[in-house]
Amino acid sequence: MFHDPGYYMVGMHAVWWIFWISVIAVVLFGFRGGWGGRGDAGGETPRELLRRRLASGDITPDEYEQRMALLNRDG
């Protein structure tokens, strides 16, 4: 009897808010490496990271031993 089309518009407004928030969330998630992207550590364990850094010459064998000893002590 008292049909107000304003309710329909409020519902559509809410749907568009949800749509755009979802789009933004998906884009940000993708840029942060959520779908197989590089990410922060590339999925490496701390020990693998140390081995890679030693192999590439980023750290010396002495630094490697010290840091590995810390990892073994804590873990």
URPE-V442629 format. One record per backbone hydrogen bond with DSSP energy under -0.5 kcal/mol. CO is the residue of the C=O (numbers start at 1). NH is the residue of the N-H. If there is no record, write none. Layout:
CO;NH  CO;NH
This chain:
1;3  2;4  3;5  4;7  5;9  6;10  7;11  8;12  9;13  10;14  11;15  12;16  13;17  14;18  15;19  16;20  17;21  18;22  19;23  20;24  21;25  22;26  23;27  24;28  25;29  26;30  27;31  28;32  29;34  30;33  38;42  41;44  45;49  46;50  47;51  48;52  49;53  50;54  51;55  52;56  53;57  53;58  53;59  54;57  60;64  61;65  62;66  63;67  64;68  65;69  66;70  67;71  68;72  69;73  70;74  71;75
